[in-house]
Amino acid sequence: MCANGCCKPPVASSPPIDRNILNTMAFHGFGSSQGAGHRPMSDINVTPLVDVMLVLLVIFIITAPLIASSIRLDLPQTPAARPSESVRVVTLVVDKSGGVFVDDVAQSPTELLKRLQGVAHLHPDTEVQLRADSAVPYGRMVEIIGVAQQAGLNRVGFVADGQAASGASSR
């Protein structure tokens, strides 16, 4: 207030609030008028999708080597076991019951012979690698080697764990 009394302190007055304008600003943004030019948002946020895909990729990369062969074997162990340098290899897996598998598919003796003959016809220098459970009888292994030789594959190798058997010295 001044000394003359003519100046009065300012009074805070505001125009009445239009609720439609507030709703428009709250739900449609500041720049749009009520309904004019309003289009729904059609963009998608890709970041969460990429995050999920990367996590799935990492999980797949970690688990893929673990499920390379679904046949459970107890391989014999020897310190002299080392990988073969052969270029072409056919791996035969023999489980405890004596069943023979190629690419995780069970093979009858005739199917095995036909498959090995096909491989021998294409590449006669192919090596047959036998991954057999340690409980498989010797006679069964001789039968399987005989089928491989009958098919024309004479290079046969046995796959074993490269670690020395921990209980072998106590037997």
HELIX and SHEET records of a PDB file:
HELIX    1   1 ARG A   19  HIS A   28  1                                  10    
HELIX    2   2 THR A   47  THR A   63  1                                  17    
HELIX    3   3 PRO A   65  ILE A   67  5                                   3    
HELIX    4   4 PRO A  109  LEU A  122  1                                  14    
HELIX    5   5 TYR A  138  GLN A  150  1                                  13    
SHEET    1   A 5 VAL A 105  GLN A 107  0                                        
SHEET    2   A 5 VAL A 100  VAL A 102 -1                                        
SHEET    3   A 5 VAL A  89  VAL A  94 -1                                        
SHEET    4   A 5 GLU A 127  ALA A 132  1                                        
SHEET    5   A 5 ARG A 155  PHE A 158  1                                        
END                                                                             
